[in-house]
Amino acid sequence: MAKPIVTARILRRLLNSGVYVRAERLLARMHPADLGPLFADLSPDETRTVIDLLFRQRRAAETLMELPPELLPQVFDAVTDTRLAEMLGRLEIDDRLELVDAIPEERLGEVIAKLPPHARDELRKAELYPARSAGRVMTTSFIALDEKMTAQEAIDSIRAADEGDGSILYLYVIDEVRRLRGVVPIRRLVSAPPDSRCGDLSVEVPVSVQPEADQEEVARVVARYDLLAVPVTDVDGTMLGLITVDDVIDVITEEATEDIYHLAGLSEEDRVFTTAGLAIRKRLPWMVLNLGAVFSLAAVVGLFQSAIEQTVALAFFLPVVAGMGGNGGIQSLTVITRGIALGEIEFSTGLRAMAKEIAVGLAIGSVCGLLSAGAAYLWHGSVVLGLVLFAAMVVTLMVASLLGAAVPLALKAIRQDPALGAGVIVTTLTDAVAFVAFLGTATLLLDRI
């Protein structure tokens, strides 16, 4: 398959030359996932032409789902409300919901009004569920077999079913009121006697989720039980839909992106193809906050100005202690935040996790402190400076490890995202501890250094 960068250049040349037949053939050879990056290099007119060509191949809706979120406005601007509604109508309800959230508010009403009635009704029902919930990411297209159905009848119904994507992950067994009773392995179904009842062939479903469940919890369930799909049921056990592994992968990617961005003080809207203006608006507040934190740390250093003036070596080793503390804090923060995200740590087990991180900080601080003390002695010939550096390194790394564990647990306890702002908090506090531990101890022993 051609590389997207090379293909974008070739595609533009074909479009500008009016050779649309060859352009259509080029697009036909590409997977929808590889078409996404092309749109970043296309003008609005070229985007409109490409969408028209994809419409002829009935691939426009599928391609739309593969686009990075920041490129969707460019495509939306290039198509009419009618065509956009037609694309949305071809998607499963979970994919349709995702794109509807990206449509500008001033166009949303017109686009929804042009949807087919059944698609509009599905959308209205799905929007009743909370954002980022299982009900928002589930698909209502699945194979359900009546428990009284025979194996042969079940096979005949599967053959007659209109499954556009051709994927059948599990065969779910329901009763007369659509309550979930079990799941039939496909191998068991096709090898069973034709008159066997589906209810007798089914096995217990290991787990199901309710539509109000958080999508991140659904991802944990799928990972914990090694499932390809998880059924969504209401409080009475009625089967409402299905969350497949491809949707779970999207959820995991989305949640991981959110956590990484929060740790770095970034907004989820700040992506590769986001405009420079939007990126500036999203990043500037965090950078101003960081600037304030840096000035506060500078004020801490200023308290020990006289000590630094008398012993210039302190200024050399100060960033060493602060840098090691910052690294240690971020390591602990990353481990604990991951554990919280995967459901491995609850607040009740947080004390044990913090104790472990403190022990790790003590051990690493002792080793690094000894190495730093040896370097200080070889460089400046001062045993006292080496001891100061050793003590500061041990204290800093212990406190950094404690903060890296405690801050995300505290944020979780007050129902805040553990990744939100934790990096800034941990880094600032760790640097402050490093400055006070190193310069404070040095000030007390200044006459002996």
C-alpha positions in Angstrom: 0.0 0.0 0.0 1.3 3.5 -0.9 2.6 5.7 1.9 0.1 8.4 2.9 2.6 11.2 2.3 3.5 10.1 -1.2 -0.1 9.4 -2.0 -1.2 12.9 -0.9 1.1 14.4 -3.4 0.0 12.1 -6.2 -3.7 12.6 -5.2 -3.4 16.4 -5.4 -1.7 16.2 -8.8 -4.5 14.0 -10.1 -7.3 16.3 -8.7 -5.7 19.5 -10.0 -5.3 17.8 -13.5 -9.0 16.7 -13.4 -8.1 13.0 -13.8 -10.8 11.9 -11.4 -11.0 8.3 -12.6 -7.4 7.7 -11.7 -7.9 9.5 -8.4 -10.9 7.3 -7.6 -8.8 4.2 -8.3 -6.1 5.4 -6.1 -8.6 6.0 -3.2 -10.1 2.6 -3.8 -6.7 0.9 -3.2 -6.4 2.6 0.2 -7.8 1.5 3.6 -10.0 4.1 5.3 -7.6 4.2 8.2 -4.9 5.4 5.7 -7.1 8.0 4.1 -7.3 10.1 7.2 -3.9 11.8 7.0 -4.6 12.8 3.4 -7.2 15.4 4.4 -4.6 17.4 6.3 -2.9 18.4 3.0 -6.1 19.1 1.0 -7.8 22.4 0.3 -11.5 22.7 0.9 -12.3 22.2 -2.8 -10.1 19.1 -2.9 -11.7 17.8 0.2 -15.1 18.2 -1.3 -14.0 16.3 -4.5 -12.5 13.5 -2.4 -15.7 13.1 -0.4 -17.7 12.9 -3.7 -15.4 10.2 -5.0 -15.7 8.3 -1.7 -19.4 8.6 -1.9 -19.4 6.8 -5.2 -17.6 3.9 -3.5 -19.9 4.1 -0.5 -16.8 4.6 1.7 -17.3 8.2 2.9 -19.0 7.3 6.2 -16.3 4.7 7.0 -13.6 7.1 6.2 -15.1 9.9 8.3 -14.8 7.6 11.4 -11.0 7.3 10.7 -10.3 11.0 10.6 -8.5 12.7 13.5 -11.0 14.8 15.5 -9.2 18.1 14.6 -9.8 17.4 10.8 -13.5 16.8 11.1 -14.4 20.6 10.9 -12.6 20.8 7.6 -14.6 17.9 6.2 -17.9 19.2 7.6 -17.4 22.5 5.9 -16.9 20.8 2.6 -20.2 18.8 2.6 -23.8 19.8 2.7 -26.2 19.0 5.5 -28.0 16.4 3.4 -24.8 14.6 2.5 -23.5 14.7 6.1 -26.9 13.3 7.3 -26.6 10.5 4.6 -23.1 9.6 5.9 -24.3 9.6 9.5 -27.2 7.4 8.6 -24.9 4.6 7.4 -23.0 4.4 10.7 -23.7 2.3 13.8 -25.2 4.3 16.6 -22.0 4.4 18.6 -20.1 5.9 15.7 -22.9 8.2 14.8 -23.0 9.6 18.4 -19.3 10.3 18.2 -19.5 12.3 15.0 -22.7 14.1 16.1 -20.8 15.5 19.1 -18.3 17.1 16.6 -20.8 18.8 14.4 -21.0 22.6 15.0 -24.1 23.6 17.0 -25.4 25.9 14.3 -25.7 22.9 11.9 -26.6 20.2 14.2 -30.4 20.7 14.1 -30.6 20.7 10.3 -28.4 17.6 10.0 -30.4 15.6 12.6 -33.6 16.6 10.9 -32.4 15.1 7.6 -31.5 11.7 9.2 -33.7 8.7 8.4 -36.4 8.3 11.0 -34.9 5.1 12.5 -31.5 6.7 12.8 -33.0 9.8 14.4 -34.9 7.7 16.9 -31.7 5.7 17.8 -29.8 8.9 18.3 -32.5 10.4 20.6 -32.5 7.3 22.8 -28.7 7.0 23.0 -28.4 10.7 24.0 -30.3 9.9 27.1 -27.3 8.1 28.5 -24.5 10.0 30.3 -21.5 11.2 28.4 -18.6 8.7 28.3 -20.9 5.9 29.5 -21.4 2.3 28.2 -24.7 3.4 26.6 -22.9 5.9 24.4 -20.4 3.4 23.0 -22.6 0.3 22.6 -23.9 -0.9 19.3 -27.5 -2.1 19.1 -26.7 -4.5 16.2 -26.1 -8.0 17.6 -27.2 -11.6 17.2 -29.8 -12.7 19.8 -31.2 -16.2 19.8 -34.4 -17.2 21.6 -33.7 -19.8 24.3 -36.5 -22.0 22.8 -35.0 -22.0 19.3 -33.4 -25.2 18.0 -29.8 -25.3 16.8 -30.9 -25.6 13.2 -33.3 -22.7 13.6 -30.5 -20.6 15.1 -28.2 -21.4 12.2 -30.9 -20.5 9.7 -31.5 -17.2 11.5 -27.8 -16.3 11.5 -27.7 -17.0 7.7 -30.7 -14.7 7.2 -29.4 -12.0 9.4 -28.1 -8.8 7.6 -24.8 -8.3 9.3 -23.1 -5.7 7.2 -19.6 -6.1 8.7 -19.8 -9.8 8.7 -18.4 -10.1 12.2 -20.2 -12.4 14.8 -18.3 -12.4 18.0 -20.8 -14.1 20.4 -24.3 -15.5 20.0 -26.4 -14.3 22.9 -29.4 -16.3 24.2 -32.5 -14.3 25.4 -35.9 -15.3 26.7 -39.3 -14.1 25.5 -38.9 -10.6 27.2 -35.3 -10.2 25.9 -33.6 -10.9 29.2 -30.1 -12.2 28.8 -29.8 -15.9 29.6 -26.4 -16.9 28.3 -24.1 -17.2 25.4 -23.7 -20.0 22.9 -20.2 -20.7 21.5 -20.4 -20.9 17.7 -18.5 -24.2 17.7 -21.0 -25.8 20.1 -23.9 -24.5 18.1 -22.8 -25.9 14.7 -21.7 -29.3 16.2 -24.9 -29.8 18.3 -27.8 -32.0 17.0 -30.2 -29.9 14.9 -33.1 -30.3 17.4 -31.0 -29.1 20.5 -32.4 -26.1 22.3 -30.3 -22.9 22.4 -31.1 -22.6 26.1 -29.5 -26.0 26.8 -26.5 -25.1 24.7 -25.8 -21.8 26.3 -23.2 -21.1 29.0 -23.4 -18.4 31.6 -22.3 -14.9 30.5 -19.2 -14.1 32.7 -20.2 -10.4 33.1 -22.4 -7.7 31.7 -22.5 -3.9 32.3 -25.3 -1.4 32.6 -25.6 1.5 30.2 -24.8 4.0 32.8 -21.4 2.4 33.6 -18.4 4.5 32.8 -16.7 3.6 29.6 -13.4 3.2 31.4 -14.9 0.6 33.7 -16.1 -1.3 30.6 -12.6 -1.3 29.2 -11.4 -2.8 32.5 -14.0 -5.5 32.4 -13.1 -6.5 28.9 -9.4 -6.7 29.8 -10.0 -8.5 33.1 -12.1 -11.3 31.5 -10.4 -11.5 28.1 -13.6 -10.8 26.2 -14.1 -9.8 22.6 -17.4 -8.1 23.5 -19.4 -7.4 26.6 -23.3 -7.2 26.7 -25.1 -4.2 28.0 -28.2 -4.9 30.0 -30.6 -2.8 32.1 -31.4 -3.4 35.8 -33.9 -6.2 34.8 -31.3 -8.0 32.7 -32.9 -7.0 29.4 -30.2 -6.9 26.7 -29.8 -3.5 25.2 -26.7 -3.7 23.1 -23.1 -4.8 22.8 -19.7 -3.2 23.3 -17.1 -4.8 21.0 -13.4 -4.9 21.4 -12.7 -2.3 18.7 -14.8 0.2 20.6 -12.9 -0.8 23.8 -9.6 -0.1 22.0 -10.9 3.4 21.1 -11.9 3.9 24.7 -8.5 2.9 26.0 -6.8 5.2 23.5 -9.1 8.1 24.5 -8.6 7.6 28.2 -4.8 7.1 27.8 -4.6 10.3 25.7 -6.6 12.2 28.4 -4.3 11.0 31.2 -1.1 11.8 29.3 -2.4 15.2 28.3 -3.4 16.0 31.8 0.0 15.0 33.2 1.6 17.4 30.7 -1.0 20.2 31.3 -2.5 19.9 27.9 -6.1 19.9 26.6 -7.5 17.0 24.7 -8.4 19.4 21.9 -4.7 20.1 21.3 -3.7 17.6 18.6 -1.3 17.3 15.7 -3.4 19.2 13.2 -5.0 21.7 15.6 -4.6 25.3 14.5 -1.8 27.3 16.1 -4.4 29.8 17.6 -6.3 27.0 19.4 -3.1 25.4 20.7 -1.9 28.7 22.1 -5.2 29.3 23.9 -5.1 25.8 25.4 -1.5 25.8 26.4 -0.9 29.4 27.6 -2.9 29.1 30.9 -0.9 26.1 32.0 2.3 27.7 31.0 1.4 30.8 33.0 0.6 28.6 36.0 4.0 26.9 35.6 5.6 30.3 35.4 4.1 31.2 38.7 5.3 28.0 40.2 8.9 28.6 38.9 8.9 32.1 40.4 7.8 30.7 43.7 10.7 28.2 43.6 13.0 31.1 42.8 11.8 32.9 45.9 12.7 29.8 48.0 16.2 29.8 46.5 16.4 33.6 47.3 16.0 32.8 51.0 19.4 31.1 50.8 21.1 33.7 48.7 23.9 34.5 51.2 24.8 30.8 51.5 25.1 30.5 47.8 27.2 33.6 47.5 29.6 32.2 50.1 29.8 28.7 48.6 29.4 28.8 44.8 29.5 25.0 44.7 26.0 24.9 46.1 24.7 26.5 42.9 26.3 23.7 40.9 24.8 20.8 42.9 21.3 22.4 43.5 19.9 21.4 40.1 21.3 17.9 40.5 19.2 17.4 43.7 16.1 19.1 42.2 16.4 17.2 38.9 16.7 13.8 40.7 13.7 14.6 42.9 11.6 15.6 40.0 12.4 12.4 38.1 11.6 10.3 41.2 8.3 12.0 41.8 7.2 11.6 38.2 8.1 7.9 38.3 5.9 7.3 41.3 3.2 9.5 39.9 3.1 7.5 36.7 3.0 4.1 38.5 0.2 5.2 40.9 -1.9 7.0 38.2 -1.7 3.9 36.0 -2.8 1.7 38.9 -5.7 3.9 39.6 -6.7 4.0 35.9 -6.7 0.2 35.6 -8.5 -0.3 38.9 -5.5 -1.9 40.6 -5.5 0.6 43.5 -8.3 1.8 45.6 -8.0 4.4 48.4 -8.0 1.6 51.0 -4.9 0.1 49.5 -3.3 3.5 48.9 -1.3 3.4 52.2 0.4 0.2 51.2 1.3 1.7 47.8 2.6 4.9 49.4 4.8 2.8 51.9 6.2 0.9 49.0 7.0 4.1 47.1 8.7 5.6 50.2 10.9 2.5 50.5 11.8 2.7 46.9 12.6 6.4 47.2 14.8 5.7 50.3 16.8 3.0 48.5 17.3 5.0 45.3 18.0 8.1 47.3 20.7 6.4 49.3 22.5 4.9 46.3 22.3 8.2 44.3 23.3 10.1 47.4 26.4 8.1 47.9 27.4 8.5 44.3 26.7 12.2 44.5 28.7 12.6 47.7 31.6 10.8 46.2 31.5 13.1 43.2 31.3 16.1 45.4 34.3 15.0 47.5 36.4 14.2 44.4 35.5 17.6 42.8 35.8 19.9 45.8 37.5 17.8 48.5 34.8 18.5 51.0 33.5 15.7 53.1 30.8 17.9 54.7 29.5 19.0 51.2 29.3 15.3 50.3 27.3 14.6 53.5 25.0 17.5 52.8 24.4 16.3 49.3 23.8 12.7 50.5 21.2 13.8 53.1 19.4 16.1 50.7 19.2 13.4 48.0 17.8 10.9 50.5 15.2 13.3 51.9 14.2 14.7 48.4 13.7 11.3 46.8 11.8 9.9 49.8 9.4 12.9 49.8 9.2 12.9 46.0 8.1 9.3 46.0 5.6 10.0 48.8 4.1 13.0 46.8 4.0 11.0 43.6 1.8 8.4 45.3 -0.2 10.7 47.6 -1.2 13.4 45.2 -3.1 11.2 42.7 -4.7 9.2 45.5 -5.8 12.5 47.1 -7.3 13.8 43.9 -9.2 10.5 43.4 -10.5 10.8 47.0 -12.1 14.1 46.2 -13.5 12.8 42.9 -11.1 14.6 40.6 -9.1 13.1 37.7 -5.8 11.8 39.3 -3.9 13.0 36.3 -5.3 16.5 36.3 -2.6 18.9 37.4 -0.8 16.2 39.4 2.4 16.6 37.4 2.5 20.4 38.2 1.8 19.8 41.9 4.3 17.0 42.3 7.1 18.7 40.4 6.6 22.1 42.2 6.5 20.6 45.7 9.4 18.2 45.0 11.6 21.1 43.8 10.7 23.1 46.9 11.6 20.2 49.1 14.9 19.7 47.3 15.8 23.4 47.6 15.0 23.5 51.3 16.7 20.2 52.1 19.9 21.0 50.3 20.3 24.7 50.9 18.9 24.5 54.5 21.3 21.8 55.5 24.2 23.6 53.8 23.3 26.8 55.6 23.5 25.0 59.0 26.9 23.6 58.1 28.2 26.5 56.1 31.2 27.1 58.3 32.4 23.5 57.8 32.0 23.3 54.0 
